[in-house]
Amino acid sequence: MAQDHSTVLSNALAAFTPPKNTNLLVGHETADSAAIYRLSSDVATINTVRLIPQPVADPYWFGQIAAANALGKVYALGGRPVTALNIVLFPGEQQKRGTVLEVLRLAFFPSRQLDLGIFQEILRGGHDKVIEAGACLAGGQSLHEAEPQYGLCVNGVVHPEKIITPTGARTGDALILTKPLGAGVLLQAVRAGKYPFQDLEKETLPHLAALNNKTLEAALEFDLHACADVSNAGILGCLLNIARGAQAGVMLNYQDVVFYPGAVEMYQKGVITDSNKANRALLARHDLRIQTGLSAAETELLYDPQVSGGLLLALPKDQALDLLAALRDKGVKEAVCIGEIVDEPVGIRIK
């Protein structure tokens, strides 16, 4: 998985004067890949765009995961998706590696004859997820690029007074994570031929393709203070944003975190993603204290980049068990409480 370009873009935009329109409720100052604009006293629109490189060879899974990843940002802000546009980057005919057919055959199915219906399968995966979300898919844009990528530009709606961001957590809040971690290294391992695709398809891909809509439905029934979707910055990057917003510390209970089967074994075997180093560098500039004995592989899992990750929810500690029960009733069975917001300087303490 590549570096989180939304963070890079946000850092670059920091050099410019922020917009002074009071109807812009969420902008790049939150390091988000989304904006929220108030249209009226009871309606605000969420605009977000996300695309990802090919995570697996199967085009239908590719489309589903990319769409769930894009739709996830709307849910993380407390909203409901309304419309979506396809964004497709695919190799053009003039690529140096060969013709478009040769490039696509290498990119998607190195050992099988290419069927140009592969594009339709990617789009079908995205279409099915958008429909599942109750939104409308309407056209989009395709561009030539050396590496196949797919995603969505999503428009959603939310009440201006019911927006949920990563910035509202409070001291004493419990932190609940709704999907396992470790997707990044497993996707890398499959690409490297070191992990069976059949195992990934059985144990991990259904989670990556799952929408966070039911999670949000359950969470909004409680006093939800903050929410973030775990992304390419990994769980530590997500926790850091929560800590900054709360101007407090985060305590993470490592033993309570759930990881996808095979993830730690892949790190033990030397598989690593391109994003681990960047994520480690980001956290090195902040207060990170590991107060428990972790192996190198276990530590790398904390920097592991996620695609279509779960939501990280902050709410009063006395409501955490009830929320977990409500999530399980909705079918979100992997949700766990992984820590809390503590009265300490901004930083992360792992025990």
WOBELBEL-V666894 format. One record per backbone hydrogen bond with DSSP energy under -1.0 kcal/mol. CO is the residue of the C=O (numbers start at 1). NH is the residue of the N-H. Records with the same first field share a line. If there is no record, write none. Layout:
BEGIN
CO=NH ; NH
END
This chain:
BEGIN
3=5
4=8
5=9
6=10
7=11
8=12
9=13
10=14
12=15
13=16
21=24
23=25 ; 38
26=36
27=30
28=31
33=49
35=47
36=25 ; 26
37=45
43=39 ; 40
44=158
45=37
46=156
47=35
48=154
50=152
52=150
58=62
59=63
60=64
61=65
62=66
63=67
64=68
65=69
66=70
67=71
68=72
70=73
71=75
72=76
74=79
75=78
77=164
80=157
82=136
83=155
84=138
85=153
86=141
87=151
88=143
89=149
90=145
92=95
95=98
99=103
100=104
101=105
102=106
103=107
104=108
109=112
115=118
116=119
117=121
118=122
119=123
120=124
121=125
122=126
123=127
124=128
125=129
126=130
127=131
128=132
129=133
130=135
131=134
136=84
139=86
141=88
143=90
148=54
149=89
150=52
151=87
152=50
153=85
154=48
155=82 ; 83
156=46
157=80
158=44
159=162
165=227
170=173
173=341
174=315
175=338
176=313
177=336
181=260
182=186
183=187
184=188
185=189
186=190
187=191
188=192
189=194
190=193
196=200
197=201
198=202
199=203
200=204 ; 205
204=207 ; 208
205=209
212=216
213=217
214=218
215=219
216=220
218=221
219=222
222=224
226=314
228=312
231=234 ; 306
233=237
234=238
235=239
236=240
237=241
238=242
239=243
240=244
241=245
242=246
243=247 ; 248
249=342
250=349
251=340
252=351
253=256
254=257
258=181
260=263
262=266
263=267
264=268
265=269
266=271
267=270
275=279
276=280
277=281
278=282
279=283
280=284
283=286
286=288
287=348
289=350
295=299
296=300
297=301
299=302
300=303
302=236
310=230
311=178
312=228
313=176
314=225 ; 226
315=174
316=319
317=320
319=323
320=324
321=325
322=326
323=327
324=328
325=329
326=330
327=332
328=331
331=333
336=177
338=253
339=175
340=251
341=172
342=249 ; 344
347=250
348=289
349=252
350=291
END
